[in-house]
Structures are given as structure tokens and as C-alpha cells.
Amino acid sequence: MGSSKKPQQENPESNSGILQGPIIVGAGPSGLAAAACLSNNGVPSLILEKSNCIASLWQQKTYDRLKLHLPKQFCELPLMGFPEDFPRYPTKSQFISYMESYASHFSIHPKFNQAVQTAEFDSVSGFWRVKTQDSVYISKWLIVATGENAEPVVPEIVGMDKFQGPVLHTSLYKSGSDFRHQRVLVVGCGNSGMEVHVLPREMFGFSTFGIAMALLKWLPLKLVDRVLLLVANFILGNTDQLGLKRPKTGPIELKNVTGKTPVLDVGALSQIKSGKIKVMEGVKEITRNGARFMNGQEKEFDSIILATGYKSNVPTWLKGCDFFTKDGMPKAPFPNCWKGSDGLYTVGFTRKGLLGTASDAVAIAKDITQLWKTNKDCRNNNSCNSHVILLK
């Protein structure tokens, strides 16, 4: 289940400030996976995390009833699977427990409360310089593991400042009990709203995602998309009649091109069919007591929830680098998006969820291990490949 090789984690305090391995920015599943794979190969690393815990998105910015929408075998991190007694779709608390056990197993100890302000490559010295609020870390290798969902997307909607009730992003939403007996407007896009393909989570007792992965081994992507939509229409019916218009591009192709994840229905569709949830085409503007929609209708609401997703924050701190787009995503498509130049690596930007994270982490560890073992400086404790400077 796990690795028998003794885990290693860089500890600057015990090494008098001298590091030898790569710097990893982010202690979510991506950062943990990269550190574990490096450790398994005998390569130390240091994770910098801006919050006070691992997997802060999961621990601090998700709702209480959250479960994985994919079966657990598609969400495992490298080298250590889920406990056998976990259900097919682990809960939020179970997934957090799994990640904490994962970090403990590989002796991964991130430096918490270290918000990276800038990271920049020095072409003269050949090192990456990573600055936090109180330290400067320098290394030959930088692994960006902040992922696609680092910061909430808060749209600018006309009149939002006029609304008299509470407005919150789903990152702050915990439970529907806080909105009992209220009229709630959910402004959504992507997987937290309902403006992309809606597919059943399971088809005939099998995971929809698992079926898609199996079919893609033998059939072209566009044909697999057609099969998924045909079965989805058979199981769910025509969602266009419910106000959920399917995009012209198929669900898998749309995910690969734009990153928009199909919505795997876990009950919302039945609520829509019953009339408990009403789907509107789009919000034109927010009013003092509600919203005016594109079709001219105006309705009153007590609260507004922004289910508008998340975005990468890489452009705000990674400087002098053209590997990423202005939206903070690697320019190179999967599976070639994990490696840049000058010792830059990325994990968790594949638009393929935790399955893509795992493949990235394995590839990165293999590449850095080869460099680390052949680099004489890395093998000589008297000459450091990376170090930390404390700012006073």
C-alpha cells in the first residue's frame, strides 16, 4: 500500500538553514504528492504553505456534506491508496484524514504560514529565489503546486453593491441550514454551478468517469463523448427543457480544452424537476432586493451565493516566466505541462483532477531525481544547492 523506503523531508532548522532539494509551493494534494514521490526516491524537499494546515482548500473552503464525485481509485495519491474500508465515494472528512495520514507516512512537514510573495529565476547563478513575508529560499528547482483552484473567482455583476442581503462565495458556504426558509440566488458556472454538461455520476451501476476512461483506451474522444451524451439523455432525459442547455462541444473535449468539468449529478436534477430549484438563463443585474434576469424577469432573494469557481494565482507571484498564461495555467497541454525550463516544474494543472496530479508528481520526481543524483553539488553537504535567508 505504501512505500518501504524511508521518507525524507527537508528541514532547514535542523540543517542550519541549508537545503538540498527542490522548493514546493503549496501543501495541497499536489504538493504532498510531489514531496512523497521525491522522498520515495531519496530526494529531500521543502514545502511552503501560506495557510496553517495541509490541504487548506479542503479543510477551510469546502461545504460540510462534500463527497468525492469520482470513485476513490481515481483520486488516490501516488504510493499510498485509500484505506480499504473507505466507501466508494469518500467524504470530505475521510479525504482529509487520508491526506493527513499520507503526509505522516512520508514524514512531510511543510513550513506553514509562509505566503510566497515572489519567485524568480536568477539566470546568472542558476537558482530560483523564492521570497515569503519573512524569508528568502533559494534552490535549483521550483515546483509550483498551488493548483488550478488557489483563489475564488468573484464576478463583477452590475448592482452587486446595492443588494441588502448577504453575498458569499461557495468557499465560505458550509451548510444549507444557514439558509433555511430563505429565497437564495445561486450564481453559478463550472462544477459548482449548473452551466456545463450534466451527467449521471453512475451509469448502470458503474462510474461514469470510469466508463469514459475505459472507452478512451479504444475509441476516439469524440465518439466517447457521443456515447456519454446518448446514455446521459437516456438516464436523465433532455436537460434543455429544464433550462440546462448542453454545450455543443462534448463533455470530455470541453474539459480538456477549457477546464470546465461536467457536473456529475448527485441529486440536484431531481430538485430541478420537482420545481424546488428554478434555473434561469442569466443574471443581468443585481437589485436592492434581488436580481433582474436576461429574460426581463425580476425576482426577490434573501441571500446570494456565488458558485463561480476558483482560479490559479500563479501570475501574482511567479515573475519573469512565460511558461504560464495570463490565467495562470501552463501553456503546454497535458501530458507535457509538468516541466518548464531552468528547473521549473508544475503539478496539479492538468485539468484532469487528482488523476492528473498523480501522473505529474511521478514524472517530476523521476526527472529531478536523475538531476539530483548526477549533480555533484547536491551530493556534497559542504556546498548547498538551496538555502534560506531569514529576513530581520
N, C-alpha and C positions, 0 to 999 in steps of 0.2 A: 504493500500500500504506500509506503513511504520509502525514502532513500536510507541506505545503511551508512552512507558516507557522513562523516562528522560535519555538521553545519558550521559555517563561518560567517561572521558579521563584523564589519569594520567598526572599531571603537576608538575614536580619536582621543578620548580622555586617557585610556589605558596605554595609548601609543605616543603619548606626549605630543599630540596634535598631528602626527604623521599617518597618512593613509596610503594605501597601495592600490586599491581598486577603483572602480567607477563610482560616480555620484549618481544616485537615482532620485529624481524629483517626483514625489508622490507616493504615499503609503496605502493606496487602494489595492484592489486585486492585481492590477498591472504591475505596480511597483513590487509587491510581495512576490509575485511570480518570477519577475526578473531576478530579484535577490536570491530566491530559493534555487533557481537554476544555476546561478553563478556559484552559490555556496556548494551545491552538489558537485561542481567541477573544481572546488578548492579555491575559488576566487572570492576575496572579500569585497564588500561594497558598503556604501553608506547611503541610507535613505533620508531625505529631508522632507518633512511633512509640516504643512502650515497649521494644521489643527492639532488637537491634543490626543488623537487616537488614530488607530488604523481604520481604513475604510470609512472615513468620515461621512461620505455621501450616504452610505447605507445606514450608519448609526445615527446621523443627525438630521438628514434631509429626506427621509422616506416615511410613508404612512404606516401605521401600525399593522394593518392587515395584509401588507405586501407579501407575496409569494413569488418565487421564480416562475416565469411564464414558460420556461423551457424545462424539459426533464433534466435531472441533476447530472446525468452523464455528459451533457453538452455544456455544463457550467463548472466543471472541475478545473482546478489549477494544476499545473504540471507536478508530477512526482508524488501526489497525495490525493486520493479520492475522497468523496464524502463517506461518512460512516454508513455502514450497510443498513442500519435501522432508520436512516432518514427517509422520509417519504419521497415519492417520485418528484414532487414539486416542493422543495424545502421552503420553509417560512423565512421571513426576514431574520428572526432571532436565530434560527438554525444556521442560516448562511453566515451571519456574523460570528457565531460560535465556531463554525468551520474555519473561517479566516483567522480567528484568534488562535485556534489550535495549529493552523498552518504556520503562522508566524512563530509560535512557540517551538514547534517541531524543528524548524530550521534556524532557531536562535536569531531571529530577525528582530532587531531593536532599533527602530527609526529614531531620529532626533526630531522630537515633536516641537510644535510652536516655532518652526523655522520657515517663515514665509519667504520664498525666493523673490527677490526684487529684480535682479538682473542675472542673466547667464550669457557669457560672451566668450568666443574663442579668440585666443591670442596667437596669431599666426607666427609671431617671432619666437615665442617659447614653445609653441605646440601644445599648450594646455588650455583647458576650459576654466574660466573664472566665474564662480557662482557666488553671488552676494545675497545674504539674508539680512535681516534687520540688525544683527549683532555679530555676524561672522562673514568671512570670505573663504570659500572652499575652492581648491584648485586640483584638477585631475586631468589625466589624458582622455578620459571617457566620460560622457554625459548621457544618461538615459532619461528621456522625457517620458514620465509615466503618469502625467496628470489627466490624460484621457480626454474623451470627447464630451464629457459631462461635468466639466470643472465649475462652471458658473451658471446660474439660472438665466434664461432668456426672458426679459421683461419687455414686452412690446410697447411701442408708443401709440396709444389709441386716443383719438380726439375726445376730449372731455373727461378723461380719467380723473383729473384733479377735482372735478366737480362732484363726483359721487360721494354721497353722505355715509355710506356703509363701509365695512372693512373690505380691503382688497389684498389678497395674498397669493403668492406663488405656491405651486404644489410642493416646493421644497420646505414650506412651513406647515403644510397640511398634515395632520396626524390621524384624525378620525372624523367620521361624519356626525358623531354625536354633538360636536360643537355647532352644527348647523341644523339641528333638529327643528322641524316645523318652519324652516326658512325657505324663501324662494332664492335659489342660488343660480347664478350665471357662471358656467364653466367655459372659459375661452380657451380653446384647445387647438393644438396641432401636434403632429407626430404621435409617438406612442402613448403620451399622457392624455391626448385628446382623441378625436374620432374623425380625422380628416384624411386618412390614408386607407389602404386596403384593410378590410375586416375579414379575418379568417378564424375558423374554429380552432381552439387550442389543440384539439384532438380530432382525428378523422378515423372513424370506425375502430376506436379504441387505441389508435396509435398516434404518437406525437406528430403534429403537422410538420414541425421543423425536421423531425427525424425522417419522415417520408420524403420531404424535399431533398434532404442531404443524400438519401439513398438513390433517388431518381437522378440527381445531378451526376452521379457516377456513370450513368449510362445514356442519359438523354441531354440534348441541348437545353440551355437555360430557358429560352422562350417556350419550348414545349412543356417544360416542367411548370412554368407559370400558368400555362393554359390548363394543365391538369389540376393544379391547385384551385384555380378560379372555378373550374367546372364542378369540382367536388364541393367547394365552399358555397356556390349557388344552390347546389342540391341540399346541403345541410341547413344553411342559414336563410335561403331564399334571396330574392332580389333586394339588396340593401338600398338601391337607388330610391325605392318607394318610401324609405324611411328617412330620406334626406342625406344618406351616406353614399355619395356618388363615388364610384370606383375610378381611380386614375386610369388613363389609357395604357400607361406602362405597367407591366406585370409586377407583382409584389417583390419577387427576388431581384429583378432587374432594377426596380425603383430603389430598393435598399442599397444595392451596390453602387448606383450612380449618385444618389442624393443623400443616402444615410437614413432616409425615412423608413422606420421599422413598421411592418404590418402590425395592426392591432390584433392580438390573439384574444378572442372573446372569452371572458370568464363570467359573463352574466349581464353585461351592460346592454346587449342586444335585446334580451327579453324585457328589460326595463323600458327600452325604447318602444318595443312593440306594444307594451301594455299602456303606454302613454305617460308613464311616470317620469320619463326623460323625453324632452322635446328637442329635436335637432333643428337648429336654424342655420341658414346659409352663411351668414357672416355678420359681424358687428360693424356698423357704420360709425357709430359714436356712442360714448357713454354719457348718460344724462345724470341729473342730480339724484334721481330715484331709481335708475335702471339703465336701459340701453335701447338704442334705435338700431334696427337691423337693415340689411341691404334691400330687403323687400318692402321697406317702408313701415313695417310694424314697429310698435314701441311697447315694451313691457317693463314692469317694475320688478326690482330684485332687492333682497336684503343684503346679500353678500356677493362678491365676485372672486372666483378662483381662477388664476392664470395657469392653465395646464399647457404651457407654451414651451416646455422642454428646457434643455441645457445646451451649453456651447463650450468649446475649448477656450482656455485663457492663455494659451502659449504666446500669442503675439504681444501680450502685455509685459512679458519678462524675458523672452528669448530674443537677443539682439544680434544684428549683423548676420542673419542667417536666412537664406532663401529656400530652405528645404520645405517650409510650411507656406500655405496660402494665407491670405489676409484673414480667413476664417479660422485659422489655427489647425488646419488639417494637412497632413503630408501631401505634397503634390503628386508623388508617385502612388499609383494604385496598388491595392493588395494583389499579390503577396510580397511586393517589393517596397513597402512603405516603412519597413522597420529600421533601415540603415541609411544614414546620410553620409556626409563627408567629415573629415577631421575628428573622428571618434564620436560622432553624434548618433544616437540611437533613439528609437521611439517604440513604445509598447502600449497597446490599447487604443490605437487609432485606425483599426481595420474596418470599422462599421460592421463587424461580424460578432460583436459581443465577446463573452468570455472565451469562446472557442478560438477566436482570432487572437485574443490576449495570450493564450497558452502557446500558440504556434510562434508568436512574436518572441516571447520570453525564451523559448528553447533556441531559436535561431540566434538571438542576441548573445546568449550565454556561450553558445558554441563559437561564435565569431570572436568575442572578447577573450575567451579562454585561450584560443590559439595565439592571439597577440600578447596576452599577459604572460604566457609561458615562454615565449620567444624573446621577450623584452628583458634585457639584462638588468635594466633599472628596477623592474618590478621584482626581480629575484634578489636584489641587493638591499637589505634593510637599511644600509647606510645612505642610500640615495632614494629619495621619495618621488613617486610618480604623482602623488597628490598630497596636499596638505591643507590645513585650516589655519586661518589667521583670525584671532579674536579681536573685534573692534572695541576699543575702550572709549 
